[in-house]
């Protein structure tokens, strides 16, 4: 199973911390491996919001059909931002 999450303007080091917190181990600067899953953070072209450039990254989670939905749900909770 493969899941892709588009993350905008989120610190890359924080994403890596969350993936380690989810049970993974760093295998490279922007790659993590856990039991039955792997994740990689891929830099994408920024987008313009008015005059401001917003950094974008794609978090790709691959692995077992039982493990990936749990990691995805964990990361969605961790990266959720409230509106206002």
mmCIF file of the N, C-alpha and C atoms, coordinates in Angstrom:
data_MODEL
# 
_entry.id   MODEL 
# 
loop_
_atom_site.group_PDB 
_atom_site.id 
_atom_site.type_symbol 
_atom_site.label_atom_id 
_atom_site.label_alt_id 
_atom_site.label_comp_id 
_atom_site.label_asym_id 
_atom_site.label_entity_id 
_atom_site.label_seq_id 
_atom_site.pdbx_PDB_ins_code 
_atom_site.Cartn_x 
_atom_site.Cartn_y 
_atom_site.Cartn_z 
_atom_site.occupancy 
_atom_site.B_iso_or_equiv 
_atom_site.pdbx_formal_charge 
_atom_site.auth_seq_id 
_atom_site.auth_comp_id 
_atom_site.auth_asym_id 
_atom_site.auth_atom_id 
_atom_site.pdbx_PDB_model_num 
ATOM 1   N N  . UNK A 1 1  ? 0.855  -1.175 0.000  1.00 0.00 ? 1  UNK A N  1 
ATOM 2   C CA . UNK A 1 1  ? 0.000  0.000  0.000  1.00 0.00 ? 1  UNK A CA 1 
ATOM 3   C C  . UNK A 1 1  ? 0.900  1.236  0.000  1.00 0.00 ? 1  UNK A C  1 
ATOM 4   N N  . UNK A 1 2  ? 0.439  2.268  -0.686 1.00 0.00 ? 2  UNK A N  1 
ATOM 5   C CA . UNK A 1 2  ? 1.209  3.519  -0.774 1.00 0.00 ? 2  UNK A CA 1 
ATOM 6   C C  . UNK A 1 2  ? 0.271  4.686  -0.511 1.00 0.00 ? 2  UNK A C  1 
ATOM 7   N N  . UNK A 1 3  ? 0.741  5.617  0.324  1.00 0.00 ? 3  UNK A N  1 
ATOM 8   C CA . UNK A 1 3  ? -0.015 6.832  0.640  1.00 0.00 ? 3  UNK A CA 1 
ATOM 9   C C  . UNK A 1 3  ? 0.904  8.025  0.405  1.00 0.00 ? 3  UNK A C  1 
ATOM 10  N N  . UNK A 1 4  ? 0.371  9.074  -0.211 1.00 0.00 ? 4  UNK A N  1 
ATOM 11  C CA . UNK A 1 4  ? 1.120  10.313 -0.422 1.00 0.00 ? 4  UNK A CA 1 
ATOM 12  C C  . UNK A 1 4  ? 0.396  11.450 0.282  1.00 0.00 ? 4  UNK A C  1 
ATOM 13  N N  . UNK A 1 5  ? 1.150  12.218 1.053  1.00 0.00 ? 5  UNK A N  1 
ATOM 14  C CA . UNK A 1 5  ? 0.590  13.370 1.771  1.00 0.00 ? 5  UNK A CA 1 
ATOM 15  C C  . UNK A 1 5  ? 1.328  14.626 1.329  1.00 0.00 ? 5  UNK A C  1 
ATOM 16  N N  . UNK A 1 6  ? 0.583  15.627 0.878  1.00 0.00 ? 6  UNK A N  1 
ATOM 17  C CA . UNK A 1 6  ? 1.146  16.918 0.479  1.00 0.00 ? 6  UNK A CA 1 
ATOM 18  C C  . UNK A 1 6  ? 1.210  17.793 1.724  1.00 0.00 ? 6  UNK A C  1 
ATOM 19  N N  . UNK A 1 7  ? 2.426  18.121 2.161  1.00 0.00 ? 7  UNK A N  1 
ATOM 20  C CA . UNK A 1 7  ? 2.618  18.938 3.365  1.00 0.00 ? 7  UNK A CA 1 
ATOM 21  C C  . UNK A 1 7  ? 3.155  20.297 2.946  1.00 0.00 ? 7  UNK A C  1 
ATOM 22  N N  . UNK A 1 8  ? 2.571  21.343 3.489  1.00 0.00 ? 8  UNK A N  1 
ATOM 23  C CA . UNK A 1 8  ? 2.972  22.694 3.102  1.00 0.00 ? 8  UNK A CA 1 
ATOM 24  C C  . UNK A 1 8  ? 3.477  23.482 4.303  1.00 0.00 ? 8  UNK A C  1 
ATOM 25  N N  . UNK A 1 9  ? 4.648  24.082 4.107  1.00 0.00 ? 9  UNK A N  1 
ATOM 26  C CA . UNK A 1 9  ? 5.247  24.978 5.086  1.00 0.00 ? 9  UNK A CA 1 
ATOM 27  C C  . UNK A 1 9  ? 5.386  24.338 6.464  1.00 0.00 ? 9  UNK A C  1 
ATOM 28  N N  . UNK A 1 10 ? 5.783  23.069 6.471  1.00 0.00 ? 10 UNK A N  1 
ATOM 29  C CA . UNK A 1 10 ? 5.961  22.338 7.716  1.00 0.00 ? 10 UNK A CA 1 
ATOM 30  C C  . UNK A 1 10 ? 7.449  22.037 7.865  1.00 0.00 ? 10 UNK A C  1 
ATOM 31  N N  . UNK A 1 11 ? 8.052  22.262 9.031  1.00 0.00 ? 11 UNK A N  1 
ATOM 32  C CA . UNK A 1 11 ? 9.489  22.001 9.183  1.00 0.00 ? 11 UNK A CA 1 
ATOM 33  C C  . UNK A 1 11 ? 9.827  20.532 8.920  1.00 0.00 ? 11 UNK A C  1 
ATOM 34  N N  . UNK A 1 12 ? 10.779 20.311 8.043  1.00 0.00 ? 12 UNK A N  1 
ATOM 35  C CA . UNK A 1 12 ? 11.154 18.938 7.670  1.00 0.00 ? 12 UNK A CA 1 
ATOM 36  C C  . UNK A 1 12 ? 11.666 18.143 8.863  1.00 0.00 ? 12 UNK A C  1 
ATOM 37  N N  . UNK A 1 13 ? 12.437 18.786 9.725  1.00 0.00 ? 13 UNK A N  1 
ATOM 38  C CA . UNK A 1 13 ? 12.961 18.060 10.891 1.00 0.00 ? 13 UNK A CA 1 
ATOM 39  C C  . UNK A 1 13 ? 11.829 17.584 11.785 1.00 0.00 ? 13 UNK A C  1 
ATOM 40  N N  . UNK A 1 14 ? 10.742 18.340 11.855 1.00 0.00 ? 14 UNK A N  1 
ATOM 41  C CA . UNK A 1 14 ? 9.599  17.964 12.694 1.00 0.00 ? 14 UNK A CA 1 
ATOM 42  C C  . UNK A 1 14 ? 8.888  16.733 12.116 1.00 0.00 ? 14 UNK A C  1 
ATOM 43  N N  . UNK A 1 15 ? 8.756  16.683 10.799 1.00 0.00 ? 15 UNK A N  1 
ATOM 44  C CA . UNK A 1 15 ? 8.150  15.517 10.154 1.00 0.00 ? 15 UNK A CA 1 
ATOM 45  C C  . UNK A 1 15 ? 8.961  14.266 10.486 1.00 0.00 ? 15 UNK A C  1 
ATOM 46  N N  . UNK A 1 16 ? 10.276 14.385 10.411 1.00 0.00 ? 16 UNK A N  1 
ATOM 47  C CA . UNK A 1 16 ? 11.135 13.244 10.729 1.00 0.00 ? 16 UNK A CA 1 
ATOM 48  C C  . UNK A 1 16 ? 10.970 12.834 12.193 1.00 0.00 ? 16 UNK A C  1 
ATOM 49  N N  . UNK A 1 17 ? 10.865 13.806 13.093 1.00 0.00 ? 17 UNK A N  1 
ATOM 50  C CA . UNK A 1 17 ? 10.646 13.495 14.511 1.00 0.00 ? 17 UNK A CA 1 
ATOM 51  C C  . UNK A 1 17 ? 9.342  12.725 14.708 1.00 0.00 ? 17 UNK A C  1 
ATOM 52  N N  . UNK A 1 18 ? 8.292  13.147 14.008 1.00 0.00 ? 18 UNK A N  1 
ATOM 53  C CA . UNK A 1 18 ? 6.999  12.472 14.129 1.00 0.00 ? 18 UNK A CA 1 
ATOM 54  C C  . UNK A 1 18 ? 7.070  11.031 13.629 1.00 0.00 ? 18 UNK A C  1 
ATOM 55  N N  . UNK A 1 19 ? 7.772  10.811 12.525 1.00 0.00 ? 19 UNK A N  1 
ATOM 56  C CA . UNK A 1 19 ? 7.899  9.458  11.989 1.00 0.00 ? 19 UNK A CA 1 
ATOM 57  C C  . UNK A 1 19 ? 8.683  8.552  12.936 1.00 0.00 ? 19 UNK A C  1 
ATOM 58  N N  . UNK A 1 20 ? 9.690  9.101  13.593 1.00 0.00 ? 20 UNK A N  1 
ATOM 59  C CA . UNK A 1 20 ? 10.430 8.331  14.600 1.00 0.00 ? 20 UNK A CA 1 
ATOM 60  C C  . UNK A 1 20 ? 9.515  8.052  15.790 1.00 0.00 ? 20 UNK A C  1 
ATOM 61  N N  . UNK A 1 21 ? 8.735  9.040  16.190 1.00 0.00 ? 21 UNK A N  1 
ATOM 62  C CA . UNK A 1 21 ? 7.770  8.860  17.275 1.00 0.00 ? 21 UNK A CA 1 
ATOM 63  C C  . UNK A 1 21 ? 6.744  7.772  16.936 1.00 0.00 ? 21 UNK A C  1 
ATOM 64  N N  . UNK A 1 22 ? 6.440  7.612  15.643 1.00 0.00 ? 22 UNK A N  1 
ATOM 65  C CA . UNK A 1 22 ? 5.487  6.592  15.190 1.00 0.00 ? 22 UNK A CA 1 
ATOM 66  C C  . UNK A 1 22 ? 6.098  5.194  15.194 1.00 0.00 ? 22 UNK A C  1 
ATOM 67  N N  . UNK A 1 23 ? 7.383  5.101  15.504 1.00 0.00 ? 23 UNK A N  1 
ATOM 68  C CA . UNK A 1 23 ? 8.026  3.792  15.603 1.00 0.00 ? 23 UNK A CA 1 
ATOM 69  C C  . UNK A 1 23 ? 9.083  3.515  14.553 1.00 0.00 ? 23 UNK A C  1 
ATOM 70  N N  . UNK A 1 24 ? 9.435  4.522  13.770 1.00 0.00 ? 24 UNK A N  1 
ATOM 71  C CA . UNK A 1 24 ? 10.441 4.324  12.732 1.00 0.00 ? 24 UNK A CA 1 
ATOM 72  C C  . UNK A 1 24 ? 11.837 4.704  13.195 1.00 0.00 ? 24 UNK A C  1 
ATOM 73  N N  . UNK A 1 25 ? 12.806 4.377  12.359 1.00 0.00 ? 25 UNK A N  1 
ATOM 74  C CA . UNK A 1 25 ? 14.198 4.754  12.584 1.00 0.00 ? 25 UNK A CA 1 
ATOM 75  C C  . UNK A 1 25 ? 14.703 5.470  11.341 1.00 0.00 ? 25 UNK A C  1 
ATOM 76  N N  . UNK A 1 26 ? 15.464 6.544  11.545 1.00 0.00 ? 26 UNK A N  1 
ATOM 77  C CA . UNK A 1 26 ? 16.036 7.273  10.413 1.00 0.00 ? 26 UNK A CA 1 
ATOM 78  C C  . UNK A 1 26 ? 16.984 6.365  9.642  1.00 0.00 ? 26 UNK A C  1 
ATOM 79  N N  . UNK A 1 27 ? 16.824 6.338  8.321  1.00 0.00 ? 27 UNK A N  1 
ATOM 80  C CA . UNK A 1 27 ? 17.734 5.581  7.465  1.00 0.00 ? 27 UNK A CA 1 
ATOM 81  C C  . UNK A 1 27 ? 18.525 6.515  6.558  1.00 0.00 ? 27 UNK A C  1 
ATOM 82  N N  . UNK A 1 28 ? 18.065 7.733  6.431  1.00 0.00 ? 28 UNK A N  1 
ATOM 83  C CA . UNK A 1 28 ? 18.732 8.792  5.671  1.00 0.00 ? 28 UNK A CA 1 
ATOM 84  C C  . UNK A 1 28 ? 18.182 10.105 6.219  1.00 0.00 ? 28 UNK A C  1 
ATOM 85  N N  . UNK A 1 29 ? 18.669 11.219 5.691  1.00 0.00 ? 29 UNK A N  1 
ATOM 86  C CA . UNK A 1 29 ? 18.235 12.512 6.224  1.00 0.00 ? 29 UNK A CA 1 
ATOM 87  C C  . UNK A 1 29 ? 16.714 12.678 6.178  1.00 0.00 ? 29 UNK A C  1 
ATOM 88  N N  . UNK A 1 30 ? 16.101 12.239 5.090  1.00 0.00 ? 30 UNK A N  1 
ATOM 89  C CA . UNK A 1 30 ? 14.656 12.379 4.942  1.00 0.00 ? 30 UNK A CA 1 
ATOM 90  C C  . UNK A 1 30 ? 13.976 11.053 4.623  1.00 0.00 ? 30 UNK A C  1 
ATOM 91  N N  . UNK A 1 31 ? 14.441 9.987  5.255  1.00 0.00 ? 31 UNK A N  1 
ATOM 92  C CA . UNK A 1 31 ? 13.851 8.665  5.068  1.00 0.00 ? 31 UNK A CA 1 
ATOM 93  C C  . UNK A 1 31 ? 13.807 7.938  6.410  1.00 0.00 ? 31 UNK A C  1 
ATOM 94  N N  . UNK A 1 32 ? 12.723 7.199  6.619  1.00 0.00 ? 32 UNK A N  1 
ATOM 95  C CA . UNK A 1 32 ? 12.501 6.482  7.873  1.00 0.00 ? 32 UNK A CA 1 
ATOM 96  C C  . UNK A 1 32 ? 11.986 5.089  7.528  1.00 0.00 ? 32 UNK A C  1 
ATOM 97  N N  . UNK A 1 33 ? 12.391 4.121  8.337  1.00 0.00 ? 33 UNK A N  1 
ATOM 98  C CA . UNK A 1 33 ? 11.919 2.753  8.160  1.00 0.00 ? 33 UNK A CA 1 
ATOM 99  C C  . UNK A 1 33 ? 11.354 2.253  9.476  1.00 0.00 ? 33 UNK A C  1 
ATOM 100 N N  . UNK A 1 34 ? 10.165 1.668  9.405  1.00 0.00 ? 34 UNK A N  1 
ATOM 101 C CA . UNK A 1 34 ? 9.535  1.093  10.581 1.00 0.00 ? 34 UNK A CA 1 
ATOM 102 C C  . UNK A 1 34 ? 9.196  -0.364 10.317 1.00 0.00 ? 34 UNK A C  1 
ATOM 103 N N  . UNK A 1 35 ? 8.524  -0.991 11.255 1.00 0.00 ? 35 UNK A N  1 
ATOM 104 C CA . UNK A 1 35 ? 8.098  -2.370 11.077 1.00 0.00 ? 35 UNK A CA 1 
ATOM 105 C C  . UNK A 1 35 ? 7.005  -2.416 10.013 1.00 0.00 ? 35 UNK A C  1 
ATOM 106 N N  . UNK A 1 36 ? 7.298  -3.020 8.895  1.00 0.00 ? 36 UNK A N  1 
ATOM 107 C CA . UNK A 1 36 ? 6.359  -3.194 7.778  1.00 0.00 ? 36 UNK A CA 1 
ATOM 108 C C  . UNK A 1 36 ? 6.043  -1.911 7.019  1.00 0.00 ? 36 UNK A C  1 
ATOM 109 N N  . UNK A 1 37 ? 6.816  -0.837 7.208  1.00 0.00 ? 37 UNK A N  1 
ATOM 110 C CA . UNK A 1 37 ? 6.572  0.396  6.461  1.00 0.00 ? 37 UNK A CA 1 
ATOM 111 C C  . UNK A 1 37 ? 7.849  1.210  6.305  1.00 0.00 ? 37 UNK A C  1 
ATOM 112 N N  . UNK A 1 38 ? 7.877  2.053  5.282  1.00 0.00 ? 38 UNK A N  1 
ATOM 113 C CA . UNK A 1 38 ? 8.944  3.026  5.074  1.00 0.00 ? 38 UNK A CA 1 
ATOM 114 C C  . UNK A 1 38 ? 8.294  4.356  4.705  1.00 0.00 ? 38 UNK A C  1 
ATOM 115 N N  . UNK A 1 39 ? 9.010  5.426  4.946  1.00 0.00 ? 39 UNK A N  1 
ATOM 116 C CA . UNK A 1 39 ? 8.507  6.753  4.595  1.00 0.00 ? 39 UNK A CA 1 
ATOM 117 C C  . UNK A 1 39 ? 9.661  7.597  4.070  1.00 0.00 ? 39 UNK A C  1 
ATOM 118 N N  . UNK A 1 40 ? 9.351  8.444  3.104  1.00 0.00 ? 40 UNK A N  1 
ATOM 119 C CA . UNK A 1 40 ? 10.340 9.336  2.513  1.00 0.00 ? 40 UNK A CA 1 
ATOM 120 C C  . UNK A 1 40 ? 9.703  10.703 2.310  1.00 0.00 ? 40 UNK A C  1 
ATOM 121 N N  . UNK A 1 41 ? 10.459 11.729 2.617  1.00 0.00 ? 41 UNK A N  1 
ATOM 122 C CA . UNK A 1 41 ? 10.002 13.105 2.424  1.00 0.00 ? 41 UNK A CA 1 
ATOM 123 C C  . UNK A 1 41 ? 10.701 13.660 1.189  1.00 0.00 ? 41 UNK A C  1 
ATOM 124 N N  . UNK A 1 42 ? 9.897  14.064 0.201  1.00 0.00 ? 42 UNK A N  1 
ATOM 125 C CA . UNK A 1 42 ? 10.426 14.534 -1.074 1.00 0.00 ? 42 UNK A CA 1 
ATOM 126 C C  . UNK A 1 42 ? 10.091 16.013 -1.238 1.00 0.00 ? 42 UNK A C  1 
ATOM 127 N N  . UNK A 1 43 ? 11.115 16.826 -1.474 1.00 0.00 ? 43 UNK A N  1 
ATOM 128 C CA . UNK A 1 43 ? 10.910 18.261 -1.688 1.00 0.00 ? 43 UNK A CA 1 
ATOM 129 C C  . UNK A 1 43 ? 10.227 18.476 -3.033 1.00 0.00 ? 43 UNK A C  1 
ATOM 130 N N  . UNK A 1 44 ? 9.247  19.377 -3.044 1.00 0.00 ? 44 UNK A N  1 
ATOM 131 C CA . UNK A 1 44 ? 8.529  19.724 -4.266 1.00 0.00 ? 44 UNK A CA 1 
ATOM 132 C C  . UNK A 1 44 ? 8.714  21.211 -4.537 1.00 0.00 ? 44 UNK A C  1 
ATOM 133 N N  . UNK A 1 45 ? 8.327  21.632 -5.719 1.00 0.00 ? 45 UNK A N  1 
ATOM 134 C CA . UNK A 1 45 ? 8.402  23.057 -6.041 1.00 0.00 ? 45 UNK A CA 1 
ATOM 135 C C  . UNK A 1 45 ? 7.460  23.831 -5.123 1.00 0.00 ? 45 UNK A C  1 
ATOM 136 N N  . UNK A 1 46 ? 7.910  24.990 -4.632 1.00 0.00 ? 46 UNK A N  1 
ATOM 137 C CA . UNK A 1 46 ? 7.026  25.799 -3.788 1.00 0.00 ? 46 UNK A CA 1 
ATOM 138 C C  . UNK A 1 46 ? 5.865  26.365 -4.602 1.00 0.00 ? 46 UNK A C  1 
ATOM 139 N N  . UNK A 1 47 ? 4.822  26.771 -3.888 1.00 0.00 ? 47 UNK A N  1 
ATOM 140 C CA . UNK A 1 47 ? 3.694  27.430 -4.544 1.00 0.00 ? 47 UNK A CA 1 
ATOM 141 C C  . UNK A 1 47 ? 3.665  28.880 -4.088 1.00 0.00 ? 47 UNK A C  1 
ATOM 142 N N  . UNK A 1 48 ? 3.048  29.723 -4.884 1.00 0.00 ? 48 UNK A N  1 
ATOM 143 C CA . UNK A 1 48 ? 2.897  31.127 -4.526 1.00 0.00 ? 48 UNK A CA 1 
ATOM 144 C C  . UNK A 1 48 ? 1.513  31.350 -3.932 1.00 0.00 ? 48 UNK A C  1 
ATOM 145 N N  . UNK A 1 49 ? 1.493  31.974 -2.778 1.00 0.00 ? 49 UNK A N  1 
ATOM 146 C CA . UNK A 1 49 ? 0.249  32.402 -2.151 1.00 0.00 ? 49 UNK A CA 1 
ATOM 147 C C  . UNK A 1 49 ? 0.364  33.923 -2.072 1.00 0.00 ? 49 UNK A C  1 
ATOM 148 N N  . UNK A 1 50 ? -0.210 34.590 -3.066 1.00 0.00 ? 50 UNK A N  1 
ATOM 149 C CA . UNK A 1 50 ? 0.011  36.025 -3.182 1.00 0.00 ? 50 UNK A CA 1 
ATOM 150 C C  . UNK A 1 50 ? 1.477  36.259 -3.509 1.00 0.00 ? 50 UNK A C  1 
ATOM 151 N N  . UNK A 1 51 ? 2.133  37.049 -2.687 1.00 0.00 ? 51 UNK A N  1 
ATOM 152 C CA . UNK A 1 51 ? 3.552  37.343 -2.888 1.00 0.00 ? 51 UNK A CA 1 
ATOM 153 C C  . UNK A 1 51 ? 4.459  36.403 -2.110 1.00 0.00 ? 51 UNK A C  1 
ATOM 154 N N  . UNK A 1 52 ? 3.885  35.496 -1.367 1.00 0.00 ? 52 UNK A N  1 
ATOM 155 C CA . UNK A 1 52 ? 4.656  34.609 -0.490 1.00 0.00 ? 52 UNK A CA 1 
ATOM 156 C C  . UNK A 1 52 ? 4.833  33.243 -1.147 1.00 0.00 ? 52 UNK A C  1 
ATOM 157 N N  . UNK A 1 53 ? 6.065  32.723 -1.102 1.00 0.00 ? 53 UNK A N  1 
ATOM 158 C CA . UNK A 1 53 ? 6.334  31.366 -1.560 1.00 0.00 ? 53 UNK A CA 1 
ATOM 159 C C  . UNK A 1 53 ? 6.164  30.421 -0.375 1.00 0.00 ? 53 UNK A C  1 
ATOM 160 N N  . UNK A 1 54 ? 5.419  29.349 -0.592 1.00 0.00 ? 54 UNK A N  1 
ATOM 161 C CA . UNK A 1 54 ? 5.171  28.370 0.460  1.00 0.00 ? 54 UNK A CA 1 
ATOM 162 C C  . UNK A 1 54 ? 5.858  27.065 0.075  1.00 0.00 ? 54 UNK A C  1 
ATOM 163 N N  . UNK A 1 55 ? 6.731  26.571 0.980  1.00 0.00 ? 55 UNK A N  1 
ATOM 164 C CA . UNK A 1 55 ? 7.451  25.323 0.729  1.00 0.00 ? 55 UNK A CA 1 
ATOM 165 C C  . UNK A 1 55 ? 6.475  24.146 0.748  1.00 0.00 ? 55 UNK A C  1 
ATOM 166 N N  . UNK A 1 56 ? 6.710  23.187 -0.147 1.00 0.00 ? 56 UNK A N  1 
ATOM 167 C CA . UNK A 1 56 ? 5.883  21.976 -0.209 1.00 0.00 ? 56 UNK A CA 1 
ATOM 168 C C  . UNK A 1 56 ? 6.774  20.755 -0.170 1.00 0.00 ? 56 UNK A C  1 
ATOM 169 N N  . UNK A 1 57 ? 6.300  19.740 0.523  1.00 0.00 ? 57 UNK A N  1 
ATOM 170 C CA . UNK A 1 57 ? 6.969  18.449 0.557  1.00 0.00 ? 57 UNK A CA 1 
ATOM 171 C C  . UNK A 1 57 ? 5.923  17.368 0.370  1.00 0.00 ? 57 UNK A C  1 
ATOM 172 N N  . UNK A 1 58 ? 6.334  16.261 -0.225 1.00 0.00 ? 58 UNK A N  1 
ATOM 173 C CA . UNK A 1 58 ? 5.459  15.105 -0.378 1.00 0.00 ? 58 UNK A CA 1 
ATOM 174 C C  . UNK A 1 58 ? 5.983  14.020 0.552  1.00 0.00 ? 58 UNK A C  1 
ATOM 175 N N  . UNK A 1 59 ? 5.142  13.586 1.474  1.00 0.00 ? 59 UNK A N  1 
ATOM 176 C CA . UNK A 1 59 ? 5.482  12.475 2.348  1.00 0.00 ? 59 UNK A CA 1 
ATOM 177 C C  . UNK A 1 59 ? 4.898  11.218 1.722  1.00 0.00 ? 59 UNK A C  1 
ATOM 178 N N  . UNK A 1 60 ? 5.767  10.273 1.385  1.00 0.00 ? 60 UNK A N  1 
ATOM 179 C CA . UNK A 1 60 ? 5.346  9.023  0.762  1.00 0.00 ? 60 UNK A CA 1 
ATOM 180 C C  . UNK A 1 60 ? 5.553  7.903  1.778  1.00 0.00 ? 60 UNK A C  1 
ATOM 181 N N  . UNK A 1 61 ? 4.467  7.217  2.101  1.00 0.00 ? 61 UNK A N  1 
ATOM 182 C CA . UNK A 1 61 ? 4.520  6.109  3.054  1.00 0.00 ? 61 UNK A CA 1 
ATOM 183 C C  . UNK A 1 61 ? 4.166  4.838  2.285  1.00 0.00 ? 61 UNK A C  1 
ATOM 184 N N  . UNK A 1 62 ? 5.070  3.860  2.315  1.00 0.00 ? 62 UNK A N  1 
ATOM 185 C CA . UNK A 1 62 ? 4.869  2.576  1.642  1.00 0.00 ? 62 UNK A CA 1 
ATOM 186 C C  . UNK A 1 62 ? 4.937  1.465  2.672  1.00 0.00 ? 62 UNK A C  1 
ATOM 187 N N  . UNK A 1 63 ? 4.194  0.393  2.416  1.00 0.00 ? 63 UNK A N  1 
ATOM 188 C CA . UNK A 1 63 ? 4.328  -0.758 3.301  1.00 0.00 ? 63 UNK A CA 1 
ATOM 189 C C  . UNK A 1 63 ? 3.125  -1.659 3.323  1.00 0.00 ? 63 UNK A C  1 
ATOM 190 N N  . UNK A 1 64 ? 3.040  -2.409 4.388  1.00 0.00 ? 64 UNK A N  1 
ATOM 191 C CA . UNK A 1 64 ? 1.999  -3.399 4.607  1.00 0.00 ? 64 UNK A CA 1 
ATOM 192 C C  . UNK A 1 64 ? 0.624  -2.740 4.707  1.00 0.00 ? 64 UNK A C  1 
ATOM 193 N N  . UNK A 1 65 ? -0.391 -3.403 4.159  1.00 0.00 ? 65 UNK A N  1 
ATOM 194 C CA . UNK A 1 65 ? -1.759 -2.864 4.176  1.00 0.00 ? 65 UNK A CA 1 
ATOM 195 C C  . UNK A 1 65 ? -2.292 -2.636 5.589  1.00 0.00 ? 65 UNK A C  1 
ATOM 196 N N  . UNK A 1 66 ? -1.740 -3.319 6.578  1.00 0.00 ? 66 UNK A N  1 
ATOM 197 C CA . UNK A 1 66 ? -2.182 -3.126 7.965  1.00 0.00 ? 66 UNK A CA 1 
ATOM 198 C C  . UNK A 1 66 ? -1.437 -1.991 8.657  1.00 0.00 ? 66 UNK A C  1 
ATOM 199 N N  . UNK A 1 67 ? -0.182 -1.761 8.282  1.00 0.00 ? 67 UNK A N  1 
ATOM 200 C CA . UNK A 1 67 ? 0.641  -0.764 8.961  1.00 0.00 ? 67 UNK A CA 1 
ATOM 201 C C  . UNK A 1 67 ? 0.443  0.650  8.418  1.00 0.00 ? 67 UNK A C  1 
ATOM 202 N N  . UNK A 1 68 ? 0.350  0.786  7.114  1.00 0.00 ? 68 UNK A N  1 
ATOM 203 C CA . UNK A 1 68 ? 0.317  2.115  6.484  1.00 0.00 ? 68 UNK A CA 1 
ATOM 204 C C  . UNK A 1 68 ? -0.866 2.966  6.944  1.00 0.00 ? 68 UNK A C  1 
ATOM 205 N N  . UNK A 1 69 ? -2.093 2.430  7.026  1.00 0.00 ? 69 UNK A N  1 
ATOM 206 C CA . UNK A 1 69 ? -3.202 3.284  7.480  1.00 0.00 ? 69 UNK A CA 1 
ATOM 207 C C  . UNK A 1 69 ? -2.987 3.831  8.897  1.00 0.00 ? 69 UNK A C  1 
ATOM 208 N N  . UNK A 1 70 ? -2.356 3.061  9.762  1.00 0.00 ? 70 UNK A N  1 
ATOM 209 C CA . UNK A 1 70 ? -2.076 3.540  11.119 1.00 0.00 ? 70 UNK A CA 1 
ATOM 210 C C  . UNK A 1 70 ? -1.061 4.676  11.105 1.00 0.00 ? 70 UNK A C  1 
ATOM 211 N N  . UNK A 1 71 ? -0.014 4.535  10.301 1.00 0.00 ? 71 UNK A N  1 
ATOM 212 C CA . UNK A 1 71 ? 1.014  5.585  10.203 1.00 0.00 ? 71 UNK A CA 1 
ATOM 213 C C  . UNK A 1 71 ? 0.411  6.828  9.561  1.00 0.00 ? 71 UNK A C  1 
ATOM 214 N N  . UNK A 1 72 ? -0.404 6.642  8.528  1.00 0.00 ? 72 UNK A N  1 
ATOM 215 C CA . UNK A 1 72 ? -1.054 7.791  7.878  1.00 0.00 ? 72 UNK A CA 1 
ATOM 216 C C  . UNK A 1 72 ? -1.945 8.538  8.869  1.00 0.00 ? 72 UNK A C  1 
ATOM 217 N N  . UNK A 1 73 ? -2.760 7.817  9.624  1.00 0.00 ? 73 UNK A N  1 
ATOM 218 C CA . UNK A 1 73 ? -3.646 8.454  10.603 1.00 0.00 ? 73 UNK A CA 1 
ATOM 219 C C  . UNK A 1 73 ? -2.840 9.204  11.653 1.00 0.00 ? 73 UNK A C  1 
ATOM 220 N N  . UNK A 1 74 ? -1.756 8.598  12.122 1.00 0.00 ? 74 UNK A N  1 
ATOM 221 C CA . UNK A 1 74 ? -0.882 9.247  13.109 1.00 0.00 ? 74 UNK A CA 1 
ATOM 222 C C  . UNK A 1 74 ? -0.316 10.544 12.543 1.00 0.00 ? 74 UNK A C  1 
ATOM 223 N N  . UNK A 1 75 ? 0.186  10.503 11.294 1.00 0.00 ? 75 UNK A N  1 
ATOM 224 C CA . UNK A 1 75 ? 0.783  11.690 10.684 1.00 0.00 ? 75 UNK A CA 1 
ATOM 225 C C  . UNK A 1 75 ? -0.265 12.756 10.389 1.00 0.00 ? 75 UNK A C  1 
ATOM 226 N N  . UNK A 1 76 ? -1.456 12.373 10.025 1.00 0.00 ? 76 UNK A N  1 
ATOM 227 C CA . UNK A 1 76 ? -2.512 13.367 9.791  1.00 0.00 ? 76 UNK A CA 1 
ATOM 228 C C  . UNK A 1 76 ? -2.862 14.095 11.082 1.00 0.00 ? 76 UNK A C  1 
ATOM 229 N N  . UNK A 1 77 ? -2.917 13.357 12.188 1.00 0.00 ? 77 UNK A N  1 
ATOM 230 C CA . UNK A 1 77 ? -3.176 14.012 13.488 1.00 0.00 ? 77 UNK A CA 1 
ATOM 231 C C  . UNK A 1 77 ? -2.046 14.965 13.848 1.00 0.00 ? 77 UNK A C  1 
ATOM 232 N N  . UNK A 1 78 ? -0.814 14.522 13.644 1.00 0.00 ? 78 UNK A N  1 
ATOM 233 C CA . UNK A 1 78 ? 0.346  15.334 14.016 1.00 0.00 ? 78 UNK A CA 1 
ATOM 234 C C  . UNK A 1 78 ? 0.507  16.575 13.150 1.00 0.00 ? 78 UNK A C  1 
ATOM 235 N N  . UNK A 1 79 ? 0.100  16.493 11.886 1.00 0.00 ? 79 UNK A N  1 
ATOM 236 C CA . UNK A 1 79 ? 0.300  17.627 10.979 1.00 0.00 ? 79 UNK A CA 1 
ATOM 237 C C  . UNK A 1 79 ? -0.949 18.472 10.785 1.00 0.00 ? 79 UNK A C  1 
ATOM 238 N N  . UNK A 1 80 ? -2.003 18.168 11.527 1.00 0.00 ? 80 UNK A N  1 
ATOM 239 C CA . UNK A 1 80 ? -3.238 18.935 11.414 1.00 0.00 ? 80 UNK A CA 1 
ATOM 240 C C  . UNK A 1 80 ? -3.022 20.360 11.967 1.00 0.00 ? 80 UNK A C  1 
ATOM 241 N N  . UNK A 1 81 ? -3.523 21.311 11.230 1.00 0.00 ? 81 UNK A N  1 
ATOM 242 C CA . UNK A 1 81 ? -3.427 22.698 11.695 1.00 0.00 ? 81 UNK A CA 1 
ATOM 243 C C  . UNK A 1 81 ? -4.832 23.278 11.740 1.00 0.00 ? 81 UNK A C  1 
ATOM 244 N N  . UNK A 1 82 ? -5.110 23.971 12.815 1.00 0.00 ? 82 UNK A N  1 
ATOM 245 C CA . UNK A 1 82 ? -6.435 24.579 12.984 1.00 0.00 ? 82 UNK A CA 1 
ATOM 246 C C  . UNK A 1 82 ? -6.580 25.840 12.149 1.00 0.00 ? 82 UNK A C  1 
ATOM 247 N N  . UNK A 1 83 ? -7.767 26.069 11.699 1.00 0.00 ? 83 UNK A N  1 
ATOM 248 C CA . UNK A 1 83 ? -8.072 27.294 10.954 1.00 0.00 ? 83 UNK A CA 1 
ATOM 249 C C  . UNK A 1 83 ? -8.420 28.407 11.917 1.00 0.00 ? 83 UNK A C  1 
ATOM 250 N N  . UNK A 1 84 ? -8.655 29.549 11.394 1.00 0.00 ? 84 UNK A N  1 
ATOM 251 C CA . UNK A 1 84 ? -9.013 30.613 12.326 1.00 0.00 ? 84 UNK A CA 1 
ATOM 252 C C  . UNK A 1 84 ? -9.304 31.895 11.704 1.00 0.00 ? 84 UNK A C  1 
# 
